[in-house]
Amino acid sequence: MKNVAVILCGSGYRDGSEIRESVATLWALSQERVHVQCFAPNAFQTDVVNCLTGEPVTSEKRNMLVEAARIARGEIKPLDQLNVSDFDALIIPGGFGAAKNLCDFAFKGSQGTTRPDLEKILQMFFEKKKPIGAICIAPAILALALRGKNLSLTVGSSGETAQEIEKCGHQHVSTKVTDCHVDTKNKIVTTGAYMFGSAPLHEVFSGIQKCVQGVLKLTV
């Protein structure tokens, strides 16, 4: 049975992992009968945002691991316990938290950096030619962590985010929400998901399912 690591970073699209994208990822992996282990950094989120109003909540701090455990139903481990040799592939759902907690792309764009622990993991997966999937804004994490590797990525349609990704030495490919883009050479699979903000849920799920299937097809 194939083993896949899923990286989360909180719970909620404004300050953590996008819940629908995360559930779609776990659902699609379950459909393929693979073993899944969720991970998240055992650290505070960059911020806390009221998902109803969009306003920051300055009086609160939330731990990424504790919050992500809501999505994983408690079956989650700290990111520093991820052993690359134990897994065949890795997938990162999106959400604003992915661009704020797992890297600082949300604030610095192409000048940003990835969390050092996650960057090391991603570089090891890449070097060992183990496939990586990234959803929504999460391809930006790969753009930073694998700067200059000439990846072929999608965040959906072209725009400012795509331009920043290209500044990191990669190629952006525009896709529909129901599709994914497969970089066969580098074993990277990406899909736009809620980068298409008003996309119907079933279309987002369709794109994520294709992304998951694409990742699994690239496993040796």
C-alpha positions as CSV (number, residue, x, y, z in Angstrom):
1,M,0.0,0.0,0.0
2,K,1.3,3.4,-0.9
3,N,2.0,5.9,1.9
4,V,1.2,9.6,1.3
5,A,1.9,12.5,3.7
6,V,-0.5,15.4,3.7
7,I,0.7,18.7,5.1
8,L,-1.8,20.9,7.0
9,C,-1.3,24.2,8.8
10,G,-4.4,25.0,10.8
11,S,-8.1,24.9,10.1
12,G,-9.9,27.5,8.0
13,Y,-9.3,29.2,4.7
14,R,-8.4,32.6,6.0
15,D,-5.6,31.6,8.4
16,G,-5.0,27.9,8.1
17,S,-5.6,25.0,5.7
18,E,-8.7,25.3,3.4
19,I,-11.1,22.8,5.0
20,R,-12.9,21.8,1.8
21,E,-9.6,21.3,-0.1
22,S,-8.2,19.3,2.7
23,V,-11.2,17.1,2.9
24,A,-11.3,16.7,-0.8
25,T,-7.6,15.6,-0.7
26,L,-8.3,13.0,2.0
27,W,-11.4,11.8,0.3
28,A,-9.6,11.3,-3.0
29,L,-6.7,9.5,-1.3
30,S,-9.2,7.2,0.4
31,Q,-10.8,6.5,-2.9
32,E,-7.4,5.3,-4.1
33,R,-7.0,3.0,-1.1
34,V,-3.7,4.5,0.1
35,H,-2.4,5.0,3.6
36,V,-2.4,8.7,4.6
37,Q,-0.6,10.4,7.5
38,C,-1.3,14.1,8.2
39,F,1.3,16.4,9.5
40,A,1.4,20.1,10.7
41,P,4.0,22.3,12.3
42,N,3.8,22.4,16.1
43,A,3.9,26.2,16.1
44,F,1.6,29.2,16.3
45,Q,-0.2,30.4,13.1
46,T,1.0,33.7,11.7
47,D,-2.3,35.2,12.6
48,V,-5.9,34.4,13.6
49,V,-8.8,35.6,11.3
50,N,-12.5,35.5,11.9
51,C,-13.7,33.5,9.0
52,L,-17.2,35.1,9.2
53,T,-16.1,38.8,9.1
54,G,-12.6,38.5,7.7
55,E,-11.3,40.6,10.5
56,P,-8.1,39.7,12.4
57,V,-8.5,38.4,16.0
58,T,-5.5,39.9,17.8
59,S,-6.4,38.6,21.2
60,E,-5.9,34.9,20.1
61,K,-3.1,32.6,19.2
62,R,-3.7,29.3,17.6
63,N,-1.4,26.3,17.2
64,M,-1.3,24.9,13.6
65,L,-1.0,21.3,14.8
66,V,-3.9,21.6,17.3
67,E,-6.1,23.3,14.8
68,A,-5.3,21.0,12.0
69,A,-6.2,18.0,14.2
70,R,-9.9,19.1,13.7
71,I,-9.6,18.2,10.0
72,A,-7.6,15.1,10.6
73,R,-9.9,13.9,13.5
74,G,-6.9,13.8,15.8
75,E,-4.8,11.5,13.5
76,I,-2.0,14.0,12.9
77,K,1.7,14.3,13.8
78,P,4.1,17.2,14.2
79,L,5.9,18.1,11.0
80,D,9.3,17.3,12.6
81,Q,8.3,13.7,12.8
82,L,7.9,13.3,9.0
83,N,10.5,10.8,7.7
84,V,10.8,11.2,4.0
85,S,11.9,7.6,3.5
86,D,8.5,6.4,4.9
87,F,6.4,8.0,2.2
88,D,5.8,7.6,-1.5
89,A,4.4,11.1,-2.1
90,L,3.4,14.3,-0.4
91,I,0.4,16.6,-0.9
92,I,-0.2,20.2,0.4
93,P,-3.8,21.6,0.3
94,G,-4.2,25.3,0.1
95,G,-5.8,28.1,2.1
96,F,-4.3,31.5,3.0
97,G,-2.5,29.7,5.9
98,A,-0.4,27.8,3.3
99,A,0.9,31.2,2.1
100,K,1.3,32.7,5.6
101,N,2.2,29.8,7.9
102,L,4.1,27.4,5.7
103,C,5.9,30.2,3.9
104,D,5.6,34.0,3.6
105,F,4.6,34.2,0.0
106,A,1.4,36.1,1.1
107,F,3.6,39.0,2.3
108,K,6.8,38.8,0.2
109,G,5.8,37.1,-3.1
110,S,8.8,35.8,-5.0
111,Q,11.1,37.3,-2.4
112,G,9.7,35.1,0.3
113,T,11.0,31.9,1.9
114,T,9.5,28.6,3.1
115,R,9.6,27.3,6.7
116,P,13.1,25.7,7.0
117,D,11.7,22.4,8.2
118,L,9.2,22.1,5.3
119,E,11.7,23.4,2.8
120,K,14.1,20.6,3.8
121,I,11.4,18.0,3.4
122,L,10.3,19.3,0.0
123,Q,13.9,19.4,-1.2
124,M,14.4,15.8,-0.1
125,F,11.2,14.6,-1.8
126,F,12.3,16.4,-5.0
127,E,15.9,15.0,-4.8
128,K,14.6,11.4,-4.3
129,K,12.1,11.9,-7.2
130,K,9.1,11.3,-5.0
131,P,6.0,13.1,-6.4
132,I,4.6,16.2,-4.8
133,G,1.1,17.6,-5.1
134,A,0.1,21.2,-4.4
135,I,-3.4,22.7,-4.3
136,C,-4.7,26.2,-4.6
137,I,-2.0,28.7,-3.4
138,A,0.3,25.8,-2.2
139,P,2.3,25.7,-5.5
140,A,3.8,29.0,-4.3
141,I,5.4,27.0,-1.5
142,L,7.1,24.8,-4.0
143,A,8.1,27.8,-6.1
144,L,10.0,29.2,-3.1
145,A,11.4,25.9,-1.7
146,L,12.6,24.7,-5.1
147,R,13.6,28.1,-6.5
148,G,15.3,27.9,-9.9
149,K,14.4,24.2,-10.5
150,N,12.3,25.2,-13.6
151,L,9.1,23.5,-12.3
152,S,5.9,23.7,-14.4
153,L,3.1,24.8,-12.0
154,T,-0.5,26.0,-12.0
155,V,-2.4,28.2,-9.6
156,G,-5.3,28.2,-12.1
157,S,-5.5,31.3,-14.3
158,S,-2.6,33.6,-15.0
159,G,-2.3,36.7,-12.9
160,E,-0.1,38.4,-10.2
161,T,0.4,35.1,-8.3
162,A,1.5,33.3,-11.5
163,Q,3.9,36.2,-12.3
164,E,5.5,35.9,-8.8
165,I,5.9,32.1,-9.3
166,E,7.6,32.7,-12.6
167,K,10.0,35.2,-11.0
168,C,11.2,32.2,-8.9
169,G,12.5,30.5,-12.1
170,H,9.4,28.4,-12.9
171,Q,6.8,28.2,-15.7
172,H,3.1,28.9,-15.0
173,V,0.5,27.0,-17.0
174,S,-3.1,28.2,-16.9
175,T,-5.8,25.5,-16.3
176,K,-9.5,25.2,-15.5
177,V,-10.7,24.5,-12.0
178,T,-11.7,21.0,-12.9
179,D,-8.2,20.2,-14.2
180,C,-4.7,19.7,-12.9
181,H,-1.3,20.2,-14.4
182,V,1.3,17.4,-14.4
183,D,5.0,18.2,-14.6
184,T,6.1,14.7,-15.4
185,K,9.8,15.5,-15.5
186,N,9.9,17.0,-12.0
187,K,7.0,14.8,-10.6
188,I,5.0,17.8,-9.5
189,V,1.2,17.9,-9.8
190,T,-0.8,21.1,-9.1
191,T,-4.4,22.3,-9.4
192,G,-6.0,25.7,-8.9
193,A,-9.0,24.8,-6.6
194,Y,-10.2,27.8,-4.7
195,M,-7.8,30.2,-6.5
196,F,-11.0,30.2,-8.5
197,G,-12.8,31.8,-5.6
198,S,-16.4,31.3,-6.8
199,A,-15.9,27.8,-8.2
200,P,-18.6,25.3,-7.4
201,L,-17.6,22.7,-4.8
202,H,-18.0,19.8,-7.1
203,E,-15.6,21.4,-9.6
204,V,-13.0,22.0,-7.0
205,F,-13.3,18.4,-5.9
206,S,-12.9,17.2,-9.5
207,G,-9.7,19.1,-9.9
208,I,-8.3,17.9,-6.6
209,Q,-9.2,14.3,-7.4
210,K,-7.3,14.6,-10.7
211,C,-4.4,16.1,-8.8
212,V,-4.3,13.2,-6.3
213,Q,-4.6,10.6,-9.1
214,G,-1.8,12.3,-11.0
215,V,0.5,12.2,-8.0
216,L,-0.2,8.5,-7.4
217,K,0.5,7.7,-11.0
218,L,4.0,9.2,-10.6
219,T,4.9,7.0,-7.7
220,V,7.4,4.3,-8.5
